[in-house]
Amino acid sequence: MIEVHSHENEERSFGEFRRKVRAAEVLSAATQKLLQTIHFNGSLSVVVRNGRVLKSGYEESYFHQAHSAGVARLQ
């Protein structure tokens, strides 16, 4: 009986994980706010193994609004 409930909980949790990935809700609200504050427009990658973050990284591609506006005027 306990094994059945455990399996159901695991399936439900995995379903919620898939939904969050599809909806791009894998970052915390605090991290998303930071990314918006610095106008980050690059790639962020996270490698997870056995439920733990193994490594993370990013490719820089962020612009401040003042800089972006200046570039737009030059074109």
C-alpha positions in Angstrom: 0.0 0.0 0.0 2.8 2.4 0.9 4.7 1.5 -2.3 1.7 2.5 -4.4 1.3 5.9 -2.8 5.0 6.5 -3.1 4.9 5.7 -6.8 1.8 8.0 -7.3 3.6 10.8 -5.5 6.7 10.3 -7.6 4.6 10.4 -10.8 2.8 13.5 -9.7 6.1 15.2 -8.8 7.7 14.3 -12.1 4.6 15.6 -13.9 4.9 18.9 -12.0 8.7 19.0 -12.9 7.9 18.5 -16.7 5.2 21.2 -16.5 7.6 23.7 -14.9 10.3 22.9 -17.6 7.7 23.4 -20.4 6.5 26.7 -18.9 10.0 27.9 -18.3 9.4 28.1 -14.6 12.7 26.4 -13.6 14.3 29.5 -12.1 13.3 31.1 -8.8 11.4 34.4 -8.9 14.4 36.1 -7.3 16.8 34.9 -10.0 14.4 35.9 -12.7 14.1 39.4 -11.2 17.9 39.7 -11.1 18.1 38.6 -14.8 15.5 41.2 -15.7 17.3 43.9 -13.6 20.6 43.5 -15.5 18.7 42.9 -18.9 20.4 39.5 -19.3 19.8 38.2 -22.7 22.2 35.3 -22.9 22.2 31.5 -22.3 22.0 30.1 -18.8 22.7 26.3 -18.4 22.4 24.1 -15.3 23.5 20.5 -15.1 21.7 18.3 -12.5 22.8 14.9 -11.5 21.1 12.8 -8.8 18.9 15.8 -7.8 21.8 18.1 -7.2 23.2 20.9 -9.3 26.5 19.6 -10.7 27.5 22.7 -12.5 26.0 25.9 -14.0 27.2 28.5 -16.4 26.2 31.3 -18.7 27.1 32.9 -22.0 27.3 36.7 -21.5 24.9 38.6 -23.7 23.3 41.3 -21.6 22.9 45.0 -22.3 22.0 48.0 -20.2 19.1 50.0 -21.6 21.2 53.2 -22.1 23.8 51.2 -24.0 21.2 49.5 -26.2 19.5 52.8 -27.0 22.9 54.2 -28.1 23.5 51.3 -30.4 20.1 51.7 -31.9 20.7 55.3 -32.7 24.0 54.5 -34.4 22.3 52.1 -36.8 
